């Protein structure tokens, strides 16, 4: 199931961003997915699904946004290493 949303934007937006409406939608979905992943709201898998791309493509895209694919605090990371012992 999917829901269709309508967003009203001025026509001037597309030339400024050097894109067209279809590419804008793809870029907006990816940008939202990256941000929500970055703030810990969704997982990599869910972010990739939201962006409409594979998980590997999503991970590769993170560098364009200067976002690390590892979203753990130092404390969480240390706990991961301690659990493996």
PyMOL commands that set and color helices and strands:
alter all, ss='L'
color gray80, all
select helices_A, chain A and resi 12-17+21-38+44-51+55-65+74-83
alter helices_A, ss='H'
color red, helices_A
deselect
rebuild
show_as cartoon
